[in-house]
Amino acid sequence: MIKFRLNTNYSKEELKFLEKHNCEILSEIKLSKTDFSEYEVPRRMFKYGGVYIAEVIDDETKHFAWAVLSKWKNVYLFSAYYDGFDVLEQGL
C-alpha cells in the first residue's frame, strides 16, 4: 500500500469555497497501486460530493492545475482539468 501525504494549506478564498460546498480536505490518500505520472502526483486534494479534486502539475504548462478524479478499486481516474479555483467552481 502506497501512502501519499498531502499539503493541507489553503488560502482564505479557497477555504470559503471548501466550506461553502461542504468539501472534505484530505491530508493523505492510500492506494494499493498507482499509475500517476510525475505530474499527476497530487499536491493538495479534497473531496467534493462524490468526486475527488487534486492539485497537480499541468504537464504542458508546468503550472499547478486542479484535476477532477473518480476513484474505482483504489485507482484514481482523471476526467477534467481546470486552471484555477474560480474556473473549477464554474465547471462543477
Backbone torsions as a table, in degrees:
resi	resn	phi	psi	omega
1	MET	NA	128.8	178.5
2	ILE	-98.5	133.0	178.6
3	LYS	-114.0	125.4	175.9
4	PHE	-104.8	122.8	173.5
5	ARG	-88.8	135.5	-174.5
6	LEU	-114.2	149.0	174.0
7	ASN	-71.3	134.7	-179.5
8	THR	-114.8	16.4	178.6
9	ASN	-88.3	124.2	179.2
10	TYR	-129.7	149.8	177.6
11	SER	-71.3	168.8	178.4
12	LYS	-60.2	-41.8	179.4
13	GLU	-65.2	-40.7	177.8
14	GLU	-65.2	-41.2	178.4
15	LEU	-63.0	-36.4	175.8
16	LYS	-59.7	-46.3	178.3
17	PHE	-59.5	-47.4	-177.3
18	LEU	-63.0	-41.4	178.6
19	GLU	-69.1	-43.0	-179.2
20	LYS	-58.1	-36.7	-175.9
21	HIS	-104.2	13.9	178.4
22	ASN	51.4	46.1	-179.0
23	CYS	-83.1	150.3	176.8
24	GLU	-103.8	119.4	177.2
25	ILE	-78.1	129.3	-179.9
26	LEU	-100.2	133.3	179.1
27	SER	-96.8	-18.1	176.3
28	GLU	-161.6	157.4	173.8
29	ILE	-132.6	149.5	178.5
30	LYS	-119.6	134.5	-179.8
31	LEU	-132.8	143.3	175.3
32	SER	-79.1	-29.2	174.1
33	LYS	-153.9	160.8	-179.7
34	THR	-145.5	147.2	174.6
35	ASP	-116.6	23.2	-179.9
36	PHE	-63.7	132.1	170.4
37	SER	-77.9	175.9	179.7
38	GLU	-61.3	-25.0	-179.6
39	TYR	-88.7	-18.5	-175.0
40	GLU	-91.3	-7.3	179.0
41	VAL	-63.8	120.6	-175.6
42	PRO	-69.2	139.9	175.0
43	ARG	-91.4	-48.5	175.4
44	ARG	-130.1	155.7	-176.8
45	MET	-156.4	144.1	174.7
46	PHE	-145.8	161.6	179.0
47	LYS	-103.0	129.0	-179.5
48	TYR	-123.8	104.3	-176.1
49	GLY	60.3	-124.3	-178.6
50	GLY	-96.4	8.2	-179.4
51	VAL	-121.1	162.6	176.3
52	TYR	-107.4	142.2	177.6
53	ILE	-119.3	126.0	-177.4
54	ALA	-126.1	140.9	173.6
55	GLU	-88.4	118.7	-178.2
56	VAL	-130.0	170.9	176.2
57	ILE	-90.9	128.9	175.7
58	ASP	-69.6	121.9	-175.3
59	ASP	-68.6	-16.5	178.2
60	GLU	-89.5	-47.8	-176.1
61	THR	-92.3	-18.1	-176.6
62	LYS	65.6	21.0	174.1
63	HIS	-105.9	160.6	178.0
64	PHE	-70.3	143.7	176.7
65	ALA	-141.7	164.2	177.7
66	TRP	-103.6	129.1	-178.8
67	ALA	-114.4	137.6	175.0
68	VAL	-92.5	128.8	-178.6
69	LEU	-126.8	151.9	168.6
70	SER	-116.4	159.5	-177.1
71	LYS	-120.5	127.8	178.4
72	TRP	-139.9	119.5	-178.7
73	LYS	52.7	47.5	179.4
74	ASN	60.9	21.8	174.8
75	VAL	-117.8	128.9	179.1
76	TYR	-90.0	131.6	-179.6
77	LEU	-116.0	128.6	-178.3
78	PHE	-83.7	135.4	-179.5
79	SER	-124.1	-23.4	-179.4
80	ALA	-158.8	155.2	178.0
81	TYR	-128.9	144.7	178.7
82	TYR	-133.7	141.9	-177.3
83	ASP	-72.5	-27.9	-177.1
84	GLY	-155.0	171.9	-178.3
85	PHE	-63.0	-38.9	-178.8
86	ASP	-65.5	-40.7	178.3
87	VAL	-69.8	-36.8	177.2
88	LEU	-59.8	-46.3	-179.8
89	GLU	-60.6	-40.7	178.8
90	GLN	-67.2	-35.8	-178.0
91	GLY	-75.0	-24.2	-179.3
92	LEU	-89.0	NA	NA
